């Protein structure tokens, strides 16, 4: 998955990280520099990504909660990945994403 990073002109301490999904959507998440909180977005096809410190832990908790509620039975589980993107202000910010085994139709 190729992530696109953009600094928000109206909030220079905030970055937006998105990707072009195969289903046609452009899911994005925001992260404010220095924050311990991150953003996330769950695409209609089932892909989900988290941005910020502890991104993978937050993603895994999110997916576990959805599994407990039987919200993703139709996707057959997820494969979780972890990477980092270059921040506009320097350094890197963690990104964790999960791809469903059977994506939902758009």
C-alpha positions as CSV (number, residue, x, y, z in Angstrom):
1,X,0.0,0.0,0.0
2,X,1.4,3.4,-1.0
3,X,0.6,6.2,1.4
4,X,0.4,9.9,0.4
5,X,1.5,12.4,3.0
6,X,0.3,16.0,3.0
7,X,0.7,18.8,5.6
8,X,-2.5,20.7,6.1
9,X,-2.0,24.4,5.1
10,X,-4.6,25.6,7.7
11,X,-2.9,23.6,10.5
12,X,0.9,23.2,9.8
13,X,1.3,21.0,12.8
14,X,-1.1,18.5,11.3
15,X,-0.5,15.9,8.6
16,X,-2.9,13.9,6.5
17,X,-2.1,10.4,5.4
18,X,-4.1,8.8,2.7
19,X,-4.0,6.1,0.0
20,X,-5.9,5.4,-3.2
21,X,-7.9,2.3,-2.5
22,X,-8.6,-0.2,-5.3
23,X,-12.3,0.2,-4.6
24,X,-12.1,3.9,-5.7
25,X,-12.1,5.5,-2.3
26,X,-9.4,7.7,-0.9
27,X,-9.3,7.0,2.9
28,X,-7.4,9.4,5.0
29,X,-6.4,9.9,8.6
30,X,-4.9,13.0,10.4
31,X,-2.2,13.3,13.0
32,X,-1.2,16.4,15.0
33,X,2.5,16.8,15.7
34,X,3.4,15.7,19.2
35,X,0.0,14.2,20.0
36,X,-0.3,10.8,21.6
37,X,-3.6,10.3,19.8
38,X,-3.8,9.3,16.1
39,X,-6.4,9.2,13.5
40,X,-7.9,6.3,11.5
41,X,-10.3,5.5,8.7
42,X,-12.1,2.3,7.7
43,X,-12.8,2.0,4.0
44,X,-16.0,0.6,2.6
45,X,-14.2,-2.4,1.2
46,X,-12.8,-3.3,4.7
47,X,-9.3,-1.8,4.5
48,X,-8.4,0.2,7.6
49,X,-5.4,2.3,8.6
50,X,-4.3,4.0,11.8
51,X,-1.8,6.8,12.1
52,X,0.2,8.0,15.1
53,X,2.0,6.6,18.1
54,X,0.9,3.1,19.0
55,X,-0.9,2.8,15.6
56,X,-0.6,-1.0,15.5
57,X,-1.9,-1.4,19.1
58,X,-4.8,0.9,18.4
59,X,-5.6,-1.0,15.1
60,X,-5.4,-4.4,16.8
61,X,-7.8,-3.2,19.6
62,X,-10.2,-1.8,17.0
63,X,-10.2,-5.0,15.0
64,X,-10.7,-7.1,18.2
65,X,-13.7,-4.9,19.2
66,X,-15.2,-5.3,15.8
67,X,-14.7,-9.1,15.9
68,X,-16.3,-9.3,19.3
69,X,-19.4,-7.5,17.8
70,X,-19.3,-9.8,14.7
71,X,-19.0,-6.7,12.4
72,X,-16.4,-8.2,10.1
73,X,-17.5,-11.8,9.7
74,X,-17.9,-11.4,5.9
75,X,-14.3,-10.4,5.4
76,X,-12.7,-13.6,6.7
77,X,-10.2,-11.9,9.0
78,X,-7.4,-9.4,8.4
79,X,-3.7,-9.3,7.8
80,X,-2.1,-6.5,9.7
81,X,1.0,-4.5,8.5
82,X,3.1,-1.8,10.1
83,X,5.2,0.9,8.4
84,X,6.1,4.5,8.9
85,X,5.8,7.7,6.8
86,X,8.0,10.8,6.7
87,X,6.4,13.6,8.6
88,X,6.4,17.1,7.0
89,X,8.2,18.5,10.0
90,X,10.9,15.8,10.0
91,X,11.1,12.3,11.5
92,X,8.6,9.5,10.9
93,X,5.1,8.7,12.1
94,X,3.9,5.1,12.5
95,X,1.2,3.7,10.3
96,X,-0.6,0.4,10.8
97,X,-3.0,-1.0,8.3
98,X,-5.1,-4.1,7.9
99,X,-6.3,-5.7,4.7
100,X,-9.3,-8.0,4.8
101,X,-8.9,-11.6,3.4
102,X,-12.2,-11.1,1.4
103,X,-12.7,-7.3,0.6
104,X,-16.3,-6.1,0.6
105,X,-17.8,-5.0,-2.7
106,X,-17.9,-1.3,-3.3
